[in-house]
Amino acid sequence: MNQAAATGYILDLDPLNYAEAYFYNSVANYKLDKIEDAEKSALKAEHLDLRTRFPQLHLLLAEIFARKHNYATAISEIQTYLELAPHAKNADQLREQLAKLEKLNSPVSTSENPIRSEYRHSLAAPCLRASASRR
């Protein structure tokens, strides 16, 4: 049974109290390149995580939205993460990513932009490493 299936099973048991399980389900689906499933679980985790125990969830959402070319929402998610963790080790790197996303979000970037290919997976690595270290 893979991690996505296992966390899906846990969620079926009691979906109302498992923000952490939704987060890990989202990470697993993201790693399996199941972006729609990852987004669905991440949004549920965000909704249930009232105490914001998973600020890295916002980095995962930012990556998901960036991959879907929804740069405005990706920008918002990074900003939320930086508000929750202003002194994070990766804060400077994330501010650089914000600048890249803002360029991608500008109306001038309608053609294929070289930043796009460089950007792919740039946020996910720190997010996924952070989630793995929480286990």
URBELVEN-V787432 format. One record per helix or strand of 2 or more residues. SS is the DSSP state (hx for helix, st for strand). FROM is the first residue (numbers start at 1). TO is the last residue. Records with the same first field share a line. If there is no record, write none. Layout:
SS: FROM-TO, FROM-TO
This chain:
hx: 3-13, 19-31, 35-48, 56-67, 71-84, 91-105, 114-119, 124-133
